[in-house]
Amino acid sequence: MFSFVDLRLLLLLGATALLTHGQEDIPEV
């Protein structure tokens, strides 16, 4: 069973991964 803290950590990790992936897709021009 997952606790609220675990869910928050998963959400933070997921959000960070999405943000990082999004930044990688943006070309540095």
N, C-alpha and C positions, 0 to 999 in steps of 0.2 A: 504493500500500500504506500502511496506517495503522500507526503505531507504538503501543506501550503508552501513551506519554505522550498521544498524540492521543486514544486511547480514554478515558483518564482525564479529559481536558478535556471530551470530549463528554458523559461521564457527569455531570460536575460541572455543566455547562451545563444538561443535561436535568433534573437534580435541582433546581437552582435555579429553573428555569422552572416545574416542577411545584409547588414550594413557594410560589412567588410567586403562581401561578394559584390555588392552594388558599386562600391568605390573602385574595385578592381576592373569592373566593366567600363568605367569612365576613363577615356584616354587622356593622358596628360599633355595637352596641346597648349 
